[in-house]
Amino acid sequence: MPSRADVNAEIERVLRAHQGRLIAALSTRFRDIGLAEDVLQDAVTAALNHWPKKGIPHNPQGWLFQTAKRKAIDRFRRQSTRRTKAGELTQQAELAQAIYENPEPENQAIPDERLRLIFTCCHPAVPEVAHTALTLKTICGLSTEQISAAYLVPKSTVAQRIVRAKNKIKQARIPFTIPGPDLWPQRLQSVLSVIYLIFNAGYSNLTPDKQAADLCAQAIHLGRILAKLLPQETEVGGLLSLMLLNHARRPARIANPEIYISLEDQNRTLWDNASIIAGQNLLLKTLTQGKPGSYQIQAAISAVHCQAATFADTDWPEITALYERLYAYEPTPVVLLNASVALSFGQSPAAGLASLAPITQDGTLDSYQPYHAAYADMLRRDGQHQHAKQAYQRAHDLSASSQEQRYLKNRMVKLSARARQY
């Protein structure tokens, strides 16, 4: 029989790989996200008691799925003995009976209902600020603390948004379905945004963490499903292409888990050529439809980077032009920052600094760590070493990543060493 340590490790593995699919499948069956989370936790508790005595089942995720469903049916039966609204009781009873009479075998794969749940979370009746938090919690299995840290929002605020969103879906009886074509424009942009946020939640993790890789893989998988569902929606193809091209570079980004590896310093032989080719081909196919958009332009920028054999070979004027085009779709300071960085490499650091002046003066990005890191790098390349050190320090202080902090610290040390030489 397995030890409790083995059982705990297996449950952690299953939840890391399948929690999103389990929650989605249970939510769509019982039309209640909160209930799905509760009964899955009940199933985990049952597994902790059962598996050490009987052994780990051949299909542990299927065992958890079936056990969670039985736990839900038991709850419905208990509720039937209490006062419940007649309509709600009838609906619950019919639903439970249908599931009880038509159970899936435990060795069957869990149906993938994640995309359906994302469309539900992104319903117009659900506040927009809650879309991301609810999806990251249910689909990706991120904790409230992780979401809070990622978006610099108090934990209590994140928790309130998630609870309100769940209650809204339940009270408004929002259907757990992928809507018809006439309703896609209402929700598609939110769905794409959430899928990309799932991807970035994994991609931004600079360690060879299994959960981070799983998040990227989940987002790409959802993107592929959506691309098959909506082949004429070019922004869907653009997003999938963008994720494939960015994910292709991830092995080089995390090659040394101790320190951040910039694009300039990456070993490009570690890039995944198959993903690059797939992303480039998809982008070309998408662009031929003649309906450009933000994700397609971002994918085009990533494609230019992927085409360069070395950092010095990068077509910076093309990237600068693409960022200027992107600004028409996303007129944000972050896009201007990226355009300035491209200009600093394509023309000169001084040109990049000059284009950055409006952002620097109004302080729009004063708390945005990448701004200070990029500003410091331009100052360093322009020979303004003392100002560069100050900007690197500010970037260091704002960073929540130990790898980034080591990288920035090394930059400051090198500038100090250079100053002592003169």
C-alpha positions in Angstrom: 0.0 0.0 0.0 1.2 3.5 -0.7 2.5 5.7 2.1 0.6 8.9 3.0 3.5 10.9 1.6 3.0 9.0 -1.8 -0.7 9.7 -1.7 -0.2 13.4 -0.9 2.3 13.7 -3.8 -0.1 12.0 -6.2 -3.0 14.2 -5.2 -0.8 17.3 -5.7 0.3 16.0 -9.1 -3.3 15.3 -10.2 -4.6 18.7 -9.0 -1.7 20.5 -10.6 -2.4 18.8 -14.0 -6.2 18.4 -13.9 -7.8 20.8 -11.3 -9.0 23.2 -14.0 -10.6 20.5 -16.1 -12.2 18.9 -13.0 -13.7 22.2 -11.8 -15.0 23.0 -15.3 -16.5 19.6 -15.8 -18.2 19.7 -12.3 -19.4 23.3 -12.8 -21.1 22.6 -16.1 -22.8 19.6 -14.7 -24.1 21.2 -11.5 -24.3 24.8 -12.8 -22.6 26.1 -9.6 -18.8 26.9 -9.5 -18.8 27.1 -5.7 -20.4 23.7 -5.4 -17.9 22.3 -7.8 -15.0 23.5 -5.7 -16.5 22.3 -2.5 -17.3 18.7 -3.7 -13.8 18.4 -5.3 -12.3 19.3 -1.9 -14.6 16.6 -0.4 -13.3 14.1 -3.0 -9.7 15.0 -2.1 -10.5 14.4 1.6 -12.0 11.1 0.7 -8.9 10.2 -1.4 -6.7 11.0 1.6 -8.6 8.5 3.7 -9.2 5.9 1.0 -6.1 5.6 -1.1 -3.6 4.7 1.7 -5.8 1.7 2.6 -7.0 0.6 -0.9 -4.2 1.9 -3.1 -4.0 4.7 -5.7 -6.5 4.0 -8.5 -5.4 3.5 -12.0 -7.1 6.7 -13.1 -6.9 9.0 -10.0 -8.4 12.0 -11.7 -11.4 9.9 -12.9 -11.8 8.6 -9.3 -11.8 12.2 -8.0 -14.3 13.2 -10.6 -16.8 10.4 -9.9 -16.4 10.8 -6.1 -17.0 14.6 -6.4 -20.2 13.9 -8.4 -21.5 11.5 -5.8 -20.7 14.1 -3.1 -22.7 16.7 -5.0 -25.7 14.3 -5.4 -25.5 13.5 -1.7 -25.7 17.3 -1.0 -28.8 17.6 -3.2 -30.5 14.8 -1.4 -29.8 16.3 2.0 -31.1 19.6 0.8 -34.3 18.0 -0.4 -35.2 17.4 3.3 -34.9 21.1 4.1 -36.8 24.1 3.0 -35.7 25.0 -0.5 -37.4 27.0 -3.2 -39.6 24.7 -5.1 -38.2 25.6 -8.5 -34.6 25.3 -7.4 -35.3 22.0 -5.6 -36.9 20.6 -8.8 -34.0 21.7 -10.9 -31.4 20.2 -8.6 -33.3 17.0 -8.2 -33.7 16.5 -12.0 -30.1 17.3 -12.5 -28.8 15.0 -9.8 -31.1 12.1 -11.0 -29.9 12.5 -14.6 -26.2 12.4 -13.5 -26.9 9.5 -11.2 -28.5 7.4 -13.9 -25.9 8.2 -16.5 -22.5 8.1 -14.7 -19.3 8.1 -16.7 -16.9 5.2 -15.9 -14.0 6.1 -13.7 -11.4 5.2 -16.3 -12.9 7.6 -18.9 -11.1 10.9 -19.6 -12.6 13.9 -17.9 -14.5 15.9 -20.5 -12.7 19.2 -21.3 -15.3 21.9 -20.4 -12.7 24.7 -19.6 -13.6 26.8 -22.6 -17.3 26.6 -21.7 -16.5 27.8 -18.2 -14.4 30.6 -19.5 -17.3 31.9 -21.6 -19.5 31.7 -18.5 -17.0 33.6 -16.4 -16.8 36.3 -19.2 -20.6 36.8 -19.4 -21.5 40.5 -19.7 -23.4 40.2 -16.4 -20.2 39.4 -14.5 -18.2 42.5 -13.7 -15.2 42.8 -15.9 -12.7 43.1 -13.1 -13.8 39.7 -11.8 -13.3 37.8 -15.1 -9.6 37.3 -14.7 -9.6 36.5 -11.0 -12.4 34.0 -11.3 -10.9 32.3 -14.3 -7.4 32.1 -12.8 -8.9 30.6 -9.6 -11.2 28.0 -11.3 -9.4 27.1 -14.5 -5.7 27.5 -13.4 -6.0 26.6 -9.8 -4.1 29.7 -8.6 -4.7 30.7 -5.0 -6.1 34.0 -3.9 -2.7 34.9 -2.6 -1.1 34.2 -6.0 -3.6 36.3 -7.9 -3.3 39.1 -5.4 0.5 39.1 -5.8 0.4 38.9 -9.6 -1.9 41.9 -10.0 -0.9 44.0 -6.9 -4.4 43.9 -5.5 -5.2 43.2 -1.9 -6.0 39.6 -1.1 -9.4 40.6 0.4 -10.3 42.5 -2.8 -9.5 39.5 -5.0 -11.5 37.2 -2.7 -14.6 39.5 -2.7 -14.5 39.7 -6.5 -14.4 36.0 -6.9 -17.3 35.4 -4.4 -19.4 38.1 -6.1 -18.8 36.7 -9.5 -19.7 33.2 -8.4 -22.9 34.5 -6.8 -23.8 36.5 -9.9 -23.4 33.4 -12.1 -25.6 31.4 -9.8 -28.3 33.9 -9.0 -28.6 35.1 -12.6 -28.6 31.5 -13.8 -26.0 32.3 -16.4 -25.9 29.2 -18.7 -22.7 27.1 -18.8 -22.5 27.1 -22.6 -20.5 28.5 -25.5 -22.9 31.1 -26.9 -24.2 31.3 -30.4 -22.4 33.3 -33.1 -24.6 36.3 -32.5 -23.3 36.7 -29.0 -19.6 36.1 -29.7 -18.7 39.8 -30.2 -20.0 40.6 -26.7 -17.6 38.1 -25.0 -14.9 37.2 -27.4 -12.5 39.9 -26.4 -12.8 39.1 -22.8 -12.3 35.4 -23.5 -9.1 36.1 -25.5 -7.9 38.4 -22.8 -8.4 35.8 -20.1 -6.7 33.0 -22.1 -3.7 35.3 -22.7 -3.6 36.1 -19.0 -3.5 32.4 -18.2 -0.6 32.0 -20.6 1.3 35.0 -19.1 0.7 33.7 -15.5 2.9 30.7 -16.6 5.2 32.5 -19.0 6.2 35.2 -16.5 7.4 32.6 -14.1 11.2 32.5 -14.6 11.7 29.1 -12.9 11.4 25.6 -14.5 8.2 25.2 -12.5 5.8 22.4 -13.6 2.7 24.5 -12.9 4.0 27.4 -15.0 4.6 25.1 -17.9 1.1 23.6 -17.4 -0.5 27.1 -17.5 1.2 27.9 -20.8 0.1 24.5 -22.2 -3.5 25.0 -21.0 -3.7 28.4 -22.6 -2.4 27.2 -25.9 -4.8 24.2 -25.8 -7.7 26.5 -25.2 -6.5 28.8 -28.0 -6.5 25.8 -30.3 -10.0 24.8 -29.3 -11.2 28.4 -29.9 -9.4 28.6 -33.3 -11.3 25.5 -34.4 -14.6 26.9 -33.1 -14.1 30.3 -34.7 -11.8 29.9 -37.8 -12.9 33.2 -39.3 -12.0 35.3 -36.2 -8.5 36.5 -37.0 -7.7 37.7 -33.5 -8.2 34.1 -32.3 -5.5 33.0 -34.7 -3.4 36.0 -33.8 -3.5 35.1 -30.1 -2.7 31.5 -30.7 0.2 32.5 -33.0 1.5 34.9 -30.3 1.4 32.3 -27.6 3.2 29.7 -29.8 5.9 32.2 -30.7 6.5 33.4 -27.2 6.3 29.9 -25.7 9.0 28.8 -28.2 11.5 31.1 -26.4 10.6 30.0 -22.9 13.3 27.2 -22.6 16.0 29.9 -23.2 14.4 32.3 -20.7 14.5 29.7 -17.8 17.9 28.0 -18.8 19.4 29.4 -15.6 16.8 29.5 -12.8 19.0 31.7 -10.7 18.9 34.8 -12.8 16.8 36.5 -15.4 18.0 36.0 -19.0 17.3 38.9 -21.2 16.4 38.4 -24.9 19.8 39.7 -25.8 21.6 37.1 -23.7 19.4 34.1 -24.6 20.9 31.0 -26.2 18.8 30.9 -29.3 19.6 27.3 -30.1 17.3 26.4 -27.1 14.3 28.0 -28.9 11.7 25.5 -30.0 11.8 25.7 -33.8 8.7 23.6 -34.3 6.6 26.0 -32.3 8.2 29.0 -34.1 7.3 27.5 -37.5 3.8 26.6 -36.3 3.3 30.2 -35.0 4.7 31.8 -38.2 2.5 29.7 -40.5 -0.6 30.4 -38.5 0.2 34.1 -38.5 0.7 34.2 -42.2 -2.6 32.4 -42.7 -4.4 34.8 -40.4 -3.0 38.0 -41.9 -4.1 36.9 -45.4 -7.7 37.4 -44.2 -7.1 41.1 -44.1 -8.6 41.8 -40.7 -5.7 43.0 -38.6 -5.9 43.4 -34.8 -3.9 43.8 -31.6 -3.0 40.2 -31.1 -1.9 39.7 -34.7 0.4 42.7 -34.5 1.9 41.5 -31.3 2.4 38.1 -32.9 4.1 39.8 -35.9 6.5 41.5 -33.4 7.3 38.2 -31.8 7.8 36.6 -35.3 10.4 39.3 -36.2 12.3 38.4 -33.0 12.1 34.7 -33.8 13.5 35.3 -37.3 16.7 36.9 -36.1 19.6 34.5 -35.8 21.2 36.8 -33.2 20.1 39.8 -31.2 22.3 42.0 -33.5 20.4 40.7 -36.5 17.0 41.9 -35.2 15.0 44.1 -37.6 14.4 46.9 -35.1 13.0 49.4 -37.6 10.3 46.8 -38.4 9.6 46.2 -34.8 9.4 50.0 -34.1 6.9 50.4 -37.0 4.8 47.5 -35.7 4.6 49.0 -32.2 3.5 52.3 -33.8 0.8 50.4 -35.6 -0.1 48.6 -32.4 -0.6 51.9 -30.6 -3.6 52.6 -32.9 -5.3 49.6 -31.4 -3.9 50.0 -27.8 -3.0 53.6 -27.1 -1.3 52.9 -23.8 1.9 54.1 -22.2 3.2 50.5 -22.2 3.0 50.3 -26.0 4.9 53.6 -26.2 7.5 52.3 -23.8 8.1 49.2 -26.0 8.2 51.4 -29.1 10.9 53.6 -27.4 13.0 50.5 -26.6 12.8 49.3 -30.2 13.8 52.8 -31.4 16.7 52.9 -29.0 18.1 49.7 -30.6 17.1 50.7 -34.2 18.5 54.3 -34.1 20.3 55.1 -30.8 19.7 55.1 -27.1 19.4 58.9 -27.2 16.6 58.6 -29.7 14.8 56.1 -27.4 15.2 58.4 -24.4 13.9 61.3 -26.3 10.8 59.4 -27.3 10.3 58.3 -23.8 10.3 61.8 -22.4 6.5 62.3 -22.3 6.1 59.2 -20.2 9.0 60.1 -18.0 7.6 63.6 -17.3 4.0 62.7 -16.5 5.0 59.8 -14.3 2.4 57.5 -15.8 4.6 54.4 -15.3 6.3 55.4 -12.2 5.3 52.2 -10.4 5.8 50.0 -13.4 8.9 47.9 -12.9 9.7 47.2 -16.6 9.7 50.9 -17.4 12.5 51.6 -14.9 14.5 48.5 -16.2 14.1 49.7 -19.8 14.9 53.3 -18.9 18.0 52.2 -17.0 19.3 50.1 -19.9 18.9 53.1 -22.3 20.7 55.4 -19.9 23.5 52.8 -19.6 23.9 52.4 -23.3 23.9 56.2 -23.7 26.8 56.5 -21.2 24.7 58.1 -18.4 26.0 55.6 -15.8 25.1 57.4 -12.6 21.5 58.0 -13.7 21.4 54.4 -15.0 22.4 53.1 -11.5 19.5 55.0 -9.9 17.0 53.7 -12.4 18.3 50.1 -12.0 17.9 50.5 -8.2 14.3 51.7 -8.7 13.6 48.7 -11.0 15.3 46.4 -8.4 13.1 47.7 -5.6 9.9 47.3 -7.6 10.7 43.8 -8.7 9.0 40.8 -7.0 11.3 38.3 -8.8 14.5 37.1 -7.2 15.9 36.3 -10.6 15.2 39.8 -11.9 16.7 41.3 -8.7 19.9 39.4 -9.2 20.1 40.5 -12.8 19.6 44.1 -12.0 22.1 43.9 -9.1 24.7 42.6 -11.5 24.0 45.5 -13.8 24.6 48.0 -11.0 27.8 46.2 -9.9 29.2 46.3 -13.4 28.4 50.0 -13.6 30.2 50.7 -10.3 33.2 48.7 -11.5 33.4 50.6 -14.7 33.2 53.9 -12.8 36.2 52.9 -10.6 38.2 52.3 -13.8 38.1 56.0 -14.7 
